[in-house]
Amino acid sequence: MTTTKSSKITLIVIAIGIWTIVLQNTGIIPTKQNVIVHGGYIDADVTGSVEIDNAIEIDDIIDINIKEINGYNNAFYPDSDGAYMVVPVTNR
């Protein structure tokens, strides 16, 4: 009798574990994961906002929309005094 009861309990625990994994993978049970990458190169598609605590090196050309930055189509825009300003750009 004891073996049968412990076998049933073991099978129930295994079934609960498997269903927990299934529900996590389908997104029904939400999980939060923190991933830390040390060295190496990774490719990632990012949507939404991202916080970066360190510097990023970019070895390619970056295309920006100037109008989204200052509301004008060119890099020169007038300030409140009427003098023209330039969008500040830094290249290290």
Biotite code that builds the C-alpha atoms (Angstrom):
import biotite.structure as struc

atoms = struc.array([
    struc.Atom([0.000, 0.000, 0.000], chain_id="A", res_id=1, res_name="MET", atom_name="CA", element="C"),
    struc.Atom([2.774, 2.464, 0.853], chain_id="A", res_id=2, res_name="THR", atom_name="CA", element="C"),
    struc.Atom([4.528, 1.935, -2.473], chain_id="A", res_id=3, res_name="THR", atom_name="CA", element="C"),
    struc.Atom([1.331, 2.633, -4.395], chain_id="A", res_id=4, res_name="THR", atom_name="CA", element="C"),
    struc.Atom([0.630, 5.799, -2.402], chain_id="A", res_id=5, res_name="LYS", atom_name="CA", element="C"),
    struc.Atom([4.188, 7.145, -2.824], chain_id="A", res_id=6, res_name="SER", atom_name="CA", element="C"),
    struc.Atom([4.107, 6.305, -6.543], chain_id="A", res_id=7, res_name="SER", atom_name="CA", element="C"),
    struc.Atom([0.881, 8.284, -6.962], chain_id="A", res_id=8, res_name="LYS", atom_name="CA", element="C"),
    struc.Atom([2.342, 11.255, -5.087], chain_id="A", res_id=9, res_name="ILE", atom_name="CA", element="C"),
    struc.Atom([5.503, 11.127, -7.217], chain_id="A", res_id=10, res_name="THR", atom_name="CA", element="C"),
    struc.Atom([3.455, 11.016, -10.440], chain_id="A", res_id=11, res_name="LEU", atom_name="CA", element="C"),
    struc.Atom([1.299, 13.937, -9.272], chain_id="A", res_id=12, res_name="ILE", atom_name="CA", element="C"),
    struc.Atom([4.397, 16.036, -8.485], chain_id="A", res_id=13, res_name="VAL", atom_name="CA", element="C"),
    struc.Atom([5.892, 15.202, -11.900], chain_id="A", res_id=14, res_name="ILE", atom_name="CA", element="C"),
    struc.Atom([2.603, 16.098, -13.651], chain_id="A", res_id=15, res_name="ALA", atom_name="CA", element="C"),
    struc.Atom([2.391, 19.423, -11.795], chain_id="A", res_id=16, res_name="ILE", atom_name="CA", element="C"),
    struc.Atom([6.001, 20.205, -12.763], chain_id="A", res_id=17, res_name="GLY", atom_name="CA", element="C"),
    struc.Atom([5.411, 19.408, -16.425], chain_id="A", res_id=18, res_name="ILE", atom_name="CA", element="C"),
    struc.Atom([2.207, 21.479, -16.575], chain_id="A", res_id=19, res_name="TRP", atom_name="CA", element="C"),
    struc.Atom([3.947, 24.374, -14.840], chain_id="A", res_id=20, res_name="THR", atom_name="CA", element="C"),
    struc.Atom([6.631, 24.394, -17.550], chain_id="A", res_id=21, res_name="ILE", atom_name="CA", element="C"),
    struc.Atom([4.004, 24.138, -20.300], chain_id="A", res_id=22, res_name="VAL", atom_name="CA", element="C"),
    struc.Atom([1.998, 27.049, -18.876], chain_id="A", res_id=23, res_name="LEU", atom_name="CA", element="C"),
    struc.Atom([5.159, 29.173, -18.489], chain_id="A", res_id=24, res_name="GLN", atom_name="CA", element="C"),
    struc.Atom([6.202, 28.488, -22.085], chain_id="A", res_id=25, res_name="ASN", atom_name="CA", element="C"),
    struc.Atom([2.764, 29.464, -23.402], chain_id="A", res_id=26, res_name="THR", atom_name="CA", element="C"),
    struc.Atom([2.819, 32.687, -21.373], chain_id="A", res_id=27, res_name="GLY", atom_name="CA", element="C"),
    struc.Atom([-0.155, 31.850, -19.164], chain_id="A", res_id=28, res_name="ILE", atom_name="CA", element="C"),
    struc.Atom([2.123, 31.917, -16.113], chain_id="A", res_id=29, res_name="ILE", atom_name="CA", element="C"),
    struc.Atom([4.296, 35.054, -16.486], chain_id="A", res_id=30, res_name="PRO", atom_name="CA", element="C"),
    struc.Atom([8.008, 34.763, -15.805], chain_id="A", res_id=31, res_name="THR", atom_name="CA", element="C"),
    struc.Atom([10.632, 37.466, -15.450], chain_id="A", res_id=32, res_name="LYS", atom_name="CA", element="C"),
    struc.Atom([14.112, 36.676, -16.682], chain_id="A", res_id=33, res_name="GLN", atom_name="CA", element="C"),
    struc.Atom([17.260, 38.716, -16.185], chain_id="A", res_id=34, res_name="ASN", atom_name="CA", element="C"),
    struc.Atom([19.952, 37.874, -18.727], chain_id="A", res_id=35, res_name="VAL", atom_name="CA", element="C"),
    struc.Atom([23.554, 38.962, -18.253], chain_id="A", res_id=36, res_name="ILE", atom_name="CA", element="C"),
    struc.Atom([25.922, 38.592, -21.208], chain_id="A", res_id=37, res_name="VAL", atom_name="CA", element="C"),
    struc.Atom([29.661, 38.735, -20.575], chain_id="A", res_id=38, res_name="HIS", atom_name="CA", element="C"),
    struc.Atom([31.797, 39.325, -23.681], chain_id="A", res_id=39, res_name="GLY", atom_name="CA", element="C"),
    struc.Atom([31.182, 37.958, -27.130], chain_id="A", res_id=40, res_name="GLY", atom_name="CA", element="C"),
    struc.Atom([28.860, 39.245, -29.811], chain_id="A", res_id=41, res_name="TYR", atom_name="CA", element="C"),
    struc.Atom([25.117, 38.824, -29.804], chain_id="A", res_id=42, res_name="ILE", atom_name="CA", element="C"),
    struc.Atom([22.382, 39.764, -32.262], chain_id="A", res_id=43, res_name="ASP", atom_name="CA", element="C"),
    struc.Atom([19.039, 40.811, -30.833], chain_id="A", res_id=44, res_name="ALA", atom_name="CA", element="C"),
    struc.Atom([15.868, 42.391, -32.137], chain_id="A", res_id=45, res_name="ASP", atom_name="CA", element="C"),
    struc.Atom([14.741, 44.942, -29.560], chain_id="A", res_id=46, res_name="VAL", atom_name="CA", element="C"),
    struc.Atom([11.347, 46.575, -29.347], chain_id="A", res_id=47, res_name="THR", atom_name="CA", element="C"),
    struc.Atom([10.202, 49.002, -26.711], chain_id="A", res_id=48, res_name="GLY", atom_name="CA", element="C"),
    struc.Atom([12.523, 50.902, -24.399], chain_id="A", res_id=49, res_name="SER", atom_name="CA", element="C"),
    struc.Atom([15.904, 49.702, -23.174], chain_id="A", res_id=50, res_name="VAL", atom_name="CA", element="C"),
    struc.Atom([18.117, 50.937, -20.319], chain_id="A", res_id=51, res_name="GLU", atom_name="CA", element="C"),
    struc.Atom([21.872, 50.814, -20.887], chain_id="A", res_id=52, res_name="ILE", atom_name="CA", element="C"),
    struc.Atom([24.225, 51.278, -17.947], chain_id="A", res_id=53, res_name="ASP", atom_name="CA", element="C"),
    struc.Atom([27.441, 51.401, -19.962], chain_id="A", res_id=54, res_name="ASN", atom_name="CA", element="C"),
    struc.Atom([28.780, 52.648, -23.289], chain_id="A", res_id=55, res_name="ALA", atom_name="CA", element="C"),
    struc.Atom([28.005, 51.044, -26.637], chain_id="A", res_id=56, res_name="ILE", atom_name="CA", element="C"),
    struc.Atom([30.446, 50.898, -29.533], chain_id="A", res_id=57, res_name="GLU", atom_name="CA", element="C"),
    struc.Atom([28.873, 51.101, -32.979], chain_id="A", res_id=58, res_name="ILE", atom_name="CA", element="C"),
    struc.Atom([30.984, 50.222, -36.005], chain_id="A", res_id=59, res_name="ASP", atom_name="CA", element="C"),
    struc.Atom([28.381, 51.022, -38.639], chain_id="A", res_id=60, res_name="ASP", atom_name="CA", element="C"),
    struc.Atom([26.544, 54.053, -40.024], chain_id="A", res_id=61, res_name="ILE", atom_name="CA", element="C"),
    struc.Atom([23.560, 55.258, -38.014], chain_id="A", res_id=62, res_name="ILE", atom_name="CA", element="C"),
    struc.Atom([20.674, 56.835, -39.887], chain_id="A", res_id=63, res_name="ASP", atom_name="CA", element="C"),
    struc.Atom([18.548, 59.268, -37.885], chain_id="A", res_id=64, res_name="ILE", atom_name="CA", element="C"),
    struc.Atom([15.468, 61.325, -38.609], chain_id="A", res_id=65, res_name="ASN", atom_name="CA", element="C"),
    struc.Atom([16.427, 64.955, -37.827], chain_id="A", res_id=66, res_name="ILE", atom_name="CA", element="C"),
    struc.Atom([12.782, 66.062, -37.869], chain_id="A", res_id=67, res_name="LYS", atom_name="CA", element="C"),
    struc.Atom([12.047, 63.661, -35.012], chain_id="A", res_id=68, res_name="GLU", atom_name="CA", element="C"),
    struc.Atom([14.821, 65.308, -32.969], chain_id="A", res_id=69, res_name="ILE", atom_name="CA", element="C"),
    struc.Atom([14.203, 69.011, -33.477], chain_id="A", res_id=70, res_name="ASN", atom_name="CA", element="C"),
    struc.Atom([10.981, 69.314, -35.490], chain_id="A", res_id=71, res_name="GLY", atom_name="CA", element="C"),
    struc.Atom([12.761, 70.605, -38.626], chain_id="A", res_id=72, res_name="TYR", atom_name="CA", element="C"),
    struc.Atom([13.927, 68.752, -41.727], chain_id="A", res_id=73, res_name="ASN", atom_name="CA", element="C"),
    struc.Atom([17.529, 69.983, -41.535], chain_id="A", res_id=74, res_name="ASN", atom_name="CA", element="C"),
    struc.Atom([20.246, 69.983, -38.900], chain_id="A", res_id=75, res_name="ALA", atom_name="CA", element="C"),
    struc.Atom([20.090, 73.773, -38.506], chain_id="A", res_id=76, res_name="PHE", atom_name="CA", element="C"),
    struc.Atom([17.152, 75.221, -36.598], chain_id="A", res_id=77, res_name="TYR", atom_name="CA", element="C"),
    struc.Atom([16.407, 78.675, -35.159], chain_id="A", res_id=78, res_name="PRO", atom_name="CA", element="C"),
    struc.Atom([16.489, 79.203, -31.395], chain_id="A", res_id=79, res_name="ASP", atom_name="CA", element="C"),
    struc.Atom([14.332, 81.705, -29.469], chain_id="A", res_id=80, res_name="SER", atom_name="CA", element="C"),
    struc.Atom([16.649, 84.613, -30.485], chain_id="A", res_id=81, res_name="ASP", atom_name="CA", element="C"),
    struc.Atom([16.440, 83.771, -34.186], chain_id="A", res_id=82, res_name="GLY", atom_name="CA", element="C"),
    struc.Atom([20.044, 82.525, -34.355], chain_id="A", res_id=83, res_name="ALA", atom_name="CA", element="C"),
    struc.Atom([20.535, 79.185, -36.043], chain_id="A", res_id=84, res_name="TYR", atom_name="CA", element="C"),
    struc.Atom([21.582, 76.233, -33.900], chain_id="A", res_id=85, res_name="MET", atom_name="CA", element="C"),
    struc.Atom([23.071, 72.904, -34.945], chain_id="A", res_id=86, res_name="VAL", atom_name="CA", element="C"),
    struc.Atom([22.039, 69.460, -33.728], chain_id="A", res_id=87, res_name="VAL", atom_name="CA", element="C"),
    struc.Atom([24.962, 68.401, -31.490], chain_id="A", res_id=88, res_name="PRO", atom_name="CA", element="C"),
    struc.Atom([26.777, 65.272, -32.676], chain_id="A", res_id=89, res_name="VAL", atom_name="CA", element="C"),
    struc.Atom([29.655, 63.520, -30.950], chain_id="A", res_id=90, res_name="THR", atom_name="CA", element="C"),
    struc.Atom([31.978, 61.024, -32.586], chain_id="A", res_id=91, res_name="ASN", atom_name="CA", element="C"),
    struc.Atom([34.588, 59.312, -30.431], chain_id="A", res_id=92, res_name="ARG", atom_name="CA", element="C"),
])
